[in-house]
């Protein structure tokens, strides 16, 4: 098993930080960045290798690669997304399709979360589960969240931001465990998704799998403090959370 981080995004709503840095390298606790927190989580659960998909301002990640490897005891492989500033992240995750074959814990490069999330996903493995989404069933939902409808027996039925929050079982927080045996099917679903519309999310690829009859499972994370950092208000929340880890 390896870690996989989507860190290709520009994060334009976080300027001026993202004038020179990708969103994943925005600091949230002193010099500690979102990427630092994720790599620390991966190291804590015993992973030794992490693939990072880079694009916007990728040179900043390349410049820190050796220092991050030394700090967290990880071997990092950087994967270039050549369309990071043009297309959405369905294509970005597809760029990491070879890494998926190793079994991965995938983390969005803008999600500040504690290591308990990774531990919850690991504990949920087995019983034939191939893809397990970390799900917040506690948070009050609004329009912007990536909402999920779950059937107790059939797993994920719907995953989209475009849903009445009252319909949703919870919010997908941007962390997934993907078993290697799901890699080829997921890669194909992602390819179909971005070829249909390059502005679609990788979660639309999950929906494509569900539509094909593939079972996508969830693992509720409990009452956990986390935040997806899209703007300066989110960043303030993230800094308040990160300093508690």
C-alpha positions as CSV (number, residue, x, y, z in Angstrom):
1,X,0.0,0.0,0.0
2,X,1.2,3.5,-0.8
3,X,-0.2,7.0,-0.3
4,X,-1.4,9.1,-3.2
5,X,-2.0,12.9,-3.0
6,X,-3.7,15.1,-5.5
7,X,-1.6,18.3,-5.4
8,X,-2.0,19.7,-8.9
9,X,-4.6,22.4,-8.2
10,X,-4.0,26.1,-8.4
11,X,-6.3,27.3,-5.6
12,X,-6.8,30.7,-7.0
13,X,-9.1,31.7,-4.2
14,X,-6.1,31.5,-1.8
15,X,-4.1,34.2,-3.5
16,X,-1.6,35.7,-2.8
17,X,-0.2,32.4,-1.3
18,X,-1.0,30.5,-4.5
19,X,0.6,33.1,-6.8
20,X,3.8,31.1,-6.2
21,X,2.7,27.9,-4.5
22,X,0.2,25.1,-5.3
23,X,-2.6,24.9,-2.8
24,X,-1.1,21.8,-1.1
25,X,1.9,23.9,0.0
26,X,-0.1,26.7,1.7
27,X,1.1,26.8,5.4
28,X,-1.5,25.9,8.0
29,X,0.6,25.7,11.2
30,X,3.8,27.8,11.2
31,X,5.8,26.4,8.3
32,X,3.7,23.2,8.2
33,X,1.7,22.9,5.0
34,X,-1.4,20.9,4.1
35,X,0.9,18.4,2.3
36,X,3.1,18.1,5.4
37,X,0.0,17.1,7.5
38,X,-1.0,14.4,4.9
39,X,2.5,13.0,4.6
40,X,2.7,12.9,8.4
41,X,-0.5,10.9,8.5
42,X,0.7,8.5,5.9
43,X,4.0,8.0,7.8
44,X,2.1,7.4,11.1
45,X,0.1,4.5,9.7
46,X,3.3,2.9,8.4
47,X,3.4,3.8,4.7
48,X,6.8,4.2,3.2
49,X,6.0,5.4,-0.3
50,X,3.8,8.2,-1.6
51,X,3.0,9.3,-5.1
52,X,2.1,13.0,-5.5
53,X,0.3,14.3,-8.6
54,X,1.6,17.8,-9.3
55,X,0.8,20.4,-11.9
56,X,0.3,24.1,-11.0
57,X,3.6,25.5,-9.6
58,X,5.0,22.0,-9.5
59,X,8.5,23.3,-9.3
60,X,7.8,24.2,-5.7
61,X,7.0,20.6,-4.8
62,X,10.0,19.4,-6.7
63,X,12.2,21.8,-4.7
64,X,10.9,20.4,-1.4
65,X,10.9,16.7,-2.4
66,X,14.2,15.7,-0.7
67,X,13.5,17.6,2.5
68,X,10.0,16.1,2.7
69,X,11.4,12.6,2.2
70,X,14.0,13.1,4.9
71,X,11.4,14.6,7.3
72,X,8.8,11.9,7.0
73,X,10.9,8.9,6.1
74,X,9.0,8.4,2.8
75,X,10.0,7.8,-0.8
76,X,8.1,10.3,-2.9
77,X,7.3,9.9,-6.6
78,X,6.0,13.0,-8.4
79,X,3.6,12.5,-11.3
80,X,3.1,15.4,-13.7
81,X,-0.4,16.4,-14.7
82,X,0.1,18.3,-17.9
83,X,-3.4,19.8,-17.9
84,X,-3.7,20.9,-14.3
85,X,-4.6,24.5,-15.2
86,X,-7.1,23.5,-17.9
87,X,-8.9,20.4,-16.7
88,X,-10.5,19.3,-13.4
89,X,-9.3,16.5,-11.1
90,X,-11.0,13.5,-12.8
91,X,-8.0,13.8,-15.2
92,X,-5.6,14.4,-12.4
93,X,-6.5,11.2,-10.6
94,X,-6.3,9.3,-14.0
95,X,-2.7,10.6,-14.3
96,X,-2.0,8.4,-11.2
97,X,-3.6,5.3,-12.6
98,X,-0.4,3.2,-12.4
99,X,0.0,4.1,-8.7
100,X,-3.6,2.9,-8.0
101,X,-2.4,-0.7,-8.8
102,X,-0.4,-0.7,-5.5
103,X,-3.5,-0.2,-3.4
104,X,-3.6,3.4,-2.2
105,X,-4.9,5.8,0.4
106,X,-5.8,8.8,-1.7
107,X,-6.0,12.2,-0.1
108,X,-6.9,15.5,-1.7
109,X,-4.2,18.1,-1.4
110,X,-6.5,20.6,0.2
111,X,-8.0,18.5,3.0
112,X,-6.8,19.1,6.6
113,X,-7.7,16.1,8.6
114,X,-6.3,13.9,11.5
115,X,-4.7,10.5,11.1
116,X,-7.8,9.0,12.6
117,X,-9.4,9.2,9.1
118,X,-6.7,6.9,7.6
119,X,-7.0,4.6,10.6
120,X,-10.8,4.4,10.1
121,X,-10.3,3.5,6.4
122,X,-7.8,0.8,7.2
123,X,-10.1,-0.7,9.9
124,X,-12.9,-0.8,7.3
125,X,-11.0,-3.0,4.8
126,X,-12.1,-6.5,4.0
127,X,-15.3,-8.3,3.1
128,X,-14.6,-7.7,-0.6
129,X,-14.6,-3.9,-0.4
130,X,-12.7,-2.4,-3.2
131,X,-13.2,1.4,-2.8
132,X,-14.0,2.9,0.6
133,X,-14.8,6.6,1.0
134,X,-14.2,8.5,4.2
135,X,-17.6,10.0,5.1
136,X,-18.6,12.7,7.5
137,X,-22.1,11.9,8.7
138,X,-22.1,14.6,11.5
139,X,-21.5,17.9,9.7
140,X,-24.4,20.1,8.7
141,X,-24.4,20.2,4.9
142,X,-24.9,23.1,2.5
143,X,-24.5,23.5,-1.3
144,X,-20.7,23.4,-1.7
145,X,-20.1,20.0,-0.1
146,X,-19.4,16.8,-2.0
147,X,-22.6,15.0,-0.8
148,X,-23.2,11.3,-0.8
149,X,-26.3,9.1,-0.6
150,X,-25.6,5.7,0.8
151,X,-27.7,2.5,0.8
152,X,-27.0,0.3,3.8
153,X,-26.7,-2.8,1.5
154,X,-25.7,-1.4,-1.8
155,X,-23.2,1.2,-0.8
156,X,-22.9,4.6,-2.5
157,X,-25.8,5.4,-4.7
158,X,-25.1,9.1,-5.5
159,X,-22.1,11.4,-5.1
160,X,-22.3,15.0,-6.2
161,X,-22.3,18.6,-5.0
162,X,-25.5,19.1,-7.0
163,X,-27.9,17.6,-4.5
164,X,-30.4,18.8,-1.9
165,X,-28.4,18.5,1.4
166,X,-31.4,17.0,3.0
167,X,-31.1,13.9,0.8
168,X,-27.5,13.2,1.7
169,X,-26.2,10.6,4.1
170,X,-23.1,12.7,4.6
171,X,-20.1,14.4,3.0
172,X,-17.2,12.8,1.3
173,X,-14.1,14.4,2.9
174,X,-11.6,13.8,0.1
175,X,-9.8,10.7,1.4
176,X,-10.4,7.2,-0.1
177,X,-8.9,3.7,0.3
178,X,-8.6,2.1,-3.2
179,X,-7.7,-1.5,-3.4
180,X,-5.3,-2.4,-6.3
181,X,-7.9,-4.8,-7.8
182,X,-10.1,-1.7,-8.5
183,X,-7.4,0.2,-10.3
184,X,-8.3,-0.8,-13.9
185,X,-12.0,-0.3,-13.5
186,X,-11.5,3.1,-11.8
187,X,-9.0,4.3,-14.4
188,X,-11.5,3.4,-17.2
189,X,-14.3,5.2,-15.4
190,X,-12.2,8.3,-14.9
191,X,-11.2,8.3,-18.6
192,X,-14.8,8.1,-19.7
193,X,-15.6,10.9,-17.2
194,X,-13.0,13.4,-18.4
195,X,-13.5,12.6,-22.0
196,X,-17.2,13.4,-21.5
197,X,-16.4,16.7,-19.9
198,X,-12.8,17.7,-18.7
199,X,-14.4,19.9,-16.0
200,X,-15.7,17.0,-14.1
201,X,-14.4,15.8,-10.7
202,X,-13.0,12.4,-9.9
203,X,-16.0,11.8,-7.7
204,X,-17.9,11.8,-11.0
205,X,-15.7,8.9,-11.9
206,X,-16.9,7.2,-8.7
207,X,-20.5,7.9,-9.8
208,X,-19.7,6.3,-13.2
209,X,-18.5,3.2,-11.4
210,X,-21.7,3.1,-9.3
211,X,-23.8,3.5,-12.5
212,X,-22.0,0.4,-13.9
213,X,-23.0,-1.6,-10.8
214,X,-19.6,-1.4,-9.0
215,X,-20.1,-1.2,-5.2
216,X,-18.4,1.8,-3.6
217,X,-18.4,1.6,0.2
218,X,-18.1,4.2,2.9
219,X,-16.5,4.5,6.3
220,X,-18.0,7.1,8.7
221,X,-15.2,9.0,10.4
222,X,-17.2,10.1,13.5
223,X,-17.2,13.6,15.0
224,X,-13.8,14.7,13.6
225,X,-12.5,18.2,13.0
226,X,-11.4,18.6,9.4
227,X,-11.8,21.1,6.6
228,X,-11.4,21.3,2.8
229,X,-9.4,24.5,2.2
230,X,-10.8,26.4,-0.8
231,X,-10.6,30.0,0.4
232,X,-9.3,32.3,3.1
233,X,-12.1,31.5,5.5
234,X,-11.4,27.8,5.1
235,X,-7.7,28.5,5.7
236,X,-8.5,30.2,9.0
237,X,-10.5,27.2,10.0
238,X,-7.7,24.9,8.9
239,X,-5.1,26.7,11.0
240,X,-7.4,26.4,14.0
241,X,-7.6,22.7,13.4
242,X,-4.1,21.9,12.4
243,X,-2.5,23.3,15.5
244,X,-4.5,20.7,17.6
245,X,-3.0,17.7,15.9
